[in-house]
Amino acid sequence: MNGDGDKTRFNTAAKPNWCLGCGNFGIQSALKKALLEFDFEPHQVVMTSGIGCSSKIPHWINVYGLHGLHGRPLPIAAGLKLGNHDLVVIAEGGDGDGFSEGMNHFVQACRRNIDLTYIVHNNGVFSLTTGQTSATGKQGFASSSTPDGSIESPVNPVALAITAGASFVARGFSGDMNQLRDLIVAAIKHRGFAFIDVLQVCVTYNPAKSYKWYKDRVYKLEDENHNPADRDKAMTLALSFDEDRLATGIFYQGGQNPYEDSLPQLKKGPLVSHQVDNIDISNLMAELI
Ligand code: SF4
């Protein structure tokens, strides 16, 4: 495998088993297109994921992948990045994975600002487990877990990410692969924690939010001259969440240094390339065993 023009290098022989028409196909395609915009070879990229339909994605992109525990793609991604900060590290998962089981990890990742890209496939349901209402499910949404309609307020991922300190916050749509490709490219280039909330169509368990439903409602922030450096405006936009007019694009991008820049242990390069022959760990081992 090489990065010198082979446009199939991120393809796998195995094919996804998502439902026909699932928005995950668009996100997978946008991610592969984004990776092709760089000169990466597959071994330079690693993906982590949690549990859910979307979290199966590392099986179907030819990079290193770790399909982990429910809600845990971010701590694994952080460990990988700190072990080898030369790697491009991408964490993925669904809204149930990220904002129910994984909520604490999400908030900590935002404030810590490790150089990762986190893509959430947000469809408002736990789809792998047959459609229970998730943390982003809207009030009144009827499902097997909320047969009379959800009575809880949904999480607002974009507003939460900005509040928690994320330095790159964007929203994409699984039905607009070109825009999503560009957002992923910008997220990978960004030095720090980059979060993309992707409005993902689930044709099986949330069919009311179809491609047409979204297409009738999404608009692009760049068409409205939004300045992503304006954090206050980004927050206002995020808080004025309106299901009938859904902003996509980069809400906020700030310039603080990533976490790993401040770690003295990483000043001499990635940990994996440090010479460790002369380190004596016998005292540590004696204490632990
Ligand atoms: Fe996609 Fe929904 Fe099918 Fe899961 S259940 S594969 S999210 S359409």
Residues whose N, C-alpha, C, O or C-beta is under 5 A from the ligand:
A	BS01	SF4	W18 C19 C22 C53 S127 V201 C202 V203 T204 Y205
